[in-house]
């Protein structure tokens, strides 16, 4: 897409949650999380930080051999961004903050089939995400902007195959992989209406689109250090027509 750039992102955070089983087949739980993402678009003289505060309620169960999963999520996003402009006879730097709320729902059905220590599970997933509008006012000189982001509603479906299994024979080392196809409906173009504080007509900025169709690839390993502590390594990739995203993350899980 014209005007888009590569973005380097680094994300860290933690998740706390609790869940319970109310019979042998059904579980329900809740979780809260904090994440912080630093990002740096290549060649754009800009950078930023995104703080996220998340809450989720979820459940899972089994009926006639099918696995059922679903839940609801809410997040508060706090964005701090800096950008600079330098050309002959002009130099300026702007800083702005933006707060957004998002909420989502998801439902998934799968049918697990066991092959010795390996489980193959075809799945179908349906997700909805609403991102609310927000406004910002930059601190700067002549290049300072104020603007409003438009609300964003996206529905997506995912069909794929999930593989998991015991790689060590004693349950200490387990593996996980997923390969699927995601199709997005509804809003796909994030839009912001901006205007220079110094004056002038409003103008529209359109962000990188959500891909209509994407290949989703994930894989990971988990090592059970003890009965309540696990170290994990994950790779995730999303490959669309005009955008690609890849990530590698480590995680530590403790159960109480």
C-alpha positions in Angstrom: 0.0 0.0 0.0 1.3 3.5 -0.9 2.5 5.3 2.2 2.8 2.2 4.4 6.0 1.2 6.2 7.6 -1.7 8.0 7.0 -1.5 11.7 9.3 -3.0 14.4 7.3 -3.9 17.5 8.3 -5.2 21.0 5.6 -6.3 23.4 5.8 -7.4 27.0 3.3 -7.9 29.8 1.6 -10.3 32.1 -1.7 -12.2 32.5 -3.5 -13.2 35.8 -6.5 -15.4 35.7 -8.6 -18.0 37.5 -10.8 -20.8 36.3 -12.8 -23.6 37.7 -14.5 -26.8 36.5 -18.2 -27.3 37.4 -18.2 -30.9 36.1 -15.8 -33.1 34.2 -16.6 -31.5 30.8 -17.1 -27.8 31.4 -14.8 -25.0 32.6 -15.3 -21.3 33.1 -12.7 -18.6 33.9 -11.7 -15.0 33.9 -8.4 -13.1 33.3 -6.9 -9.7 33.4 -3.7 -8.6 31.6 -1.4 -5.6 31.1 0.6 -5.2 27.9 3.1 -2.6 26.7 4.1 -2.4 23.1 6.8 -0.1 21.7 6.8 0.5 17.9 9.0 2.2 15.4 8.0 2.6 11.8 10.9 2.3 9.4 12.0 5.7 7.9 9.1 7.7 9.3 10.9 9.7 12.0 8.2 8.5 14.5 7.8 6.1 17.4 5.3 5.3 20.1 4.2 3.2 23.0 0.8 1.5 23.5 -0.3 0.4 27.0 -3.2 -2.1 27.1 -5.4 -3.0 30.0 -7.4 -6.2 29.3 -10.2 -8.2 30.8 -11.7 -11.5 29.6 -14.4 -13.9 30.5 -14.3 -17.3 28.8 -15.7 -20.9 29.0 -15.1 -24.2 27.3 -16.8 -27.6 27.3 -17.4 -30.8 25.3 -20.6 -32.1 23.8 -20.9 -35.4 21.8 -17.1 -35.4 21.0 -17.1 -31.7 20.0 -15.1 -29.0 21.8 -16.9 -25.7 22.4 -15.2 -22.5 23.4 -16.3 -18.9 23.7 -15.8 -15.7 25.5 -16.0 -11.9 25.7 -13.1 -9.4 26.0 -12.6 -5.8 26.8 -9.5 -3.6 26.5 -8.5 0.0 27.3 -5.7 1.3 25.0 -3.5 4.2 25.9 -1.3 5.5 23.0 1.7 7.9 23.3 3.3 8.8 19.9 6.0 11.1 18.8 6.7 12.3 15.2 9.2 14.7 13.6 9.3 16.6 10.4 12.6 17.9 8.9 13.1 19.6 5.5 14.8 22.7 4.2 13.8 25.6 6.3 11.6 23.7 8.7 12.0 21.5 11.8 9.4 20.4 14.3 8.4 17.6 16.6 5.0 16.6 17.9 3.7 14.5 20.8 0.2 13.2 21.2 -1.9 10.8 23.3 -5.0 8.8 22.3 -7.3 6.6 24.4 -9.5 3.9 22.9 -11.8 1.2 24.1 -12.4 -2.1 22.4 -14.7 -5.1 23.1 -15.0 -8.4 21.4 -16.8 -11.7 21.3 -15.7 -15.1 20.0 -17.0 -18.6 19.6 -15.2 -21.7 18.4 -16.1 -25.4 17.7 -13.6 -28.2 17.1 -13.6 -31.9 16.8 -10.4 -33.5 18.3 -9.1 -36.8 16.8 -6.4 -38.7 18.7 -3.5 -40.5 17.0 -1.3 -42.0 19.8 0.2 -39.0 21.6 -0.9 -36.6 18.9 -4.3 -34.8 18.8 -5.5 -33.2 15.5 -8.5 -30.8 15.8 -10.2 -29.2 12.9 -11.7 -25.9 14.2 -14.1 -23.2 13.0 -14.0 -19.8 14.8 -16.1 -16.7 14.6 -14.9 -13.4 16.2 -16.3 -9.9 16.4 -14.3 -6.8 17.5 -15.6 -3.3 18.1 -13.1 -0.5 18.5 -14.5 2.8 19.7 -13.7 6.3 18.5 -11.2 8.6 20.2 -9.7 12.0 19.9 -6.3 13.6 20.4 -4.6 17.0 20.4 -0.8 17.2 19.7 1.7 19.4 21.4 3.9 21.0 18.8 4.5 24.0 16.6 3.1 24.6 13.2 2.7 20.8 12.5 0.5 20.1 15.5 -2.7 18.2 14.7 -6.0 17.5 16.4 -8.2 14.7 15.2 -10.8 12.0 15.8 -10.5 8.3 15.0 -13.6 6.6 13.6 -15.1 3.6 15.3 -14.3 0.2 13.8 -16.3 -3.0 13.6 -14.8 -6.2 12.2 -16.2 -9.7 12.0 -13.9 -12.5 11.0 -14.1 -16.3 10.5 -11.3 -18.7 10.8 -11.1 -22.3 9.5 -8.0 -24.4 10.3 -6.3 -27.4 11.9 -4.8 -27.4 15.3 -2.2 -30.1 16.2 -0.9 -30.8 19.7 0.9 -33.6 21.5 3.4 -34.9 24.0 6.9 -34.8 22.5 8.8 -36.3 25.4 6.6 -39.2 26.4 6.3 -38.1 30.0 4.3 -34.9 29.4 7.2 -32.6 30.2 7.6 -31.3 26.7 4.5 -30.6 24.6 4.1 -29.1 21.1 1.4 -27.0 19.4 0.8 -25.9 15.8 -2.0 -24.3 14.0 -2.6 -23.6 10.3 -5.7 -21.8 9.1 -7.4 -19.3 6.8 -9.1 -16.2 8.1 -11.6 -14.1 6.3 -12.6 -10.6 7.5 -15.9 -8.9 7.0 -17.1 -5.4 7.8 -14.8 -2.5 8.5 -11.2 -3.1 7.3 -9.8 0.5 6.8 -9.0 2.4 10.0 -9.7 6.1 9.5 -8.8 9.3 11.3 -10.1 12.8 10.5 -7.3 15.3 11.2 -6.8 19.1 11.0 -3.9 21.4 11.7 -4.4 23.4 14.9 -3.0 26.4 13.1 -5.9 26.2 10.6 -6.9 24.7 7.3 -9.4 22.2 6.1 -9.9 18.7 7.7 -8.3 15.8 5.9 -8.6 12.0 6.1 -5.8 9.6 6.9 -6.4 5.9 6.2 -4.3 3.3 8.0 -3.1 0.0 6.8 -6.1 -2.2 6.0 -7.1 -5.4 7.8 -6.5 -8.1 5.2 -9.6 -9.6 3.6 -8.0 -13.1 3.5 -5.0 -14.2 5.6 -3.0 -17.4 6.1 -2.5 -17.9 9.9 0.5 -20.0 11.0 1.4 -20.7 14.7 3.7 -23.1 16.4 5.1 -23.4 19.9 6.8 -25.6 22.6 6.0 -25.8 26.3 8.4 -27.2 28.9 7.0 -28.1 32.3 9.7 -27.1 34.7 7.6 -28.3 37.7 4.0 -29.3 38.3 3.0 -25.7 38.5 5.6 -23.8 36.3 5.9 -23.9 32.5 8.2 -22.1 30.1 7.0 -21.6 26.5 8.2 -20.4 23.2 5.7 -19.3 20.5 5.9 -18.2 16.8 2.9 -16.5 15.1 2.5 -15.4 11.5 -0.3 -13.7 9.6 0.2 -13.4 5.8 -2.3 -11.3 3.8 -2.3 -9.9 0.3 -0.8 -6.6 1.3 0.4 -7.0 4.8 2.4 -9.5 6.8 2.9 -9.8 10.5 5.3 -12.2 12.3 6.1 -12.5 16.0 8.2 -14.6 18.4 7.5 -14.6 22.1 8.6 -16.3 25.2 6.2 -16.9 28.2 6.3 -18.1 31.7 3.2 -19.7 33.2 2.7 -20.3 37.0 -0.4 -22.1 38.4 -1.5 -21.7 41.9 
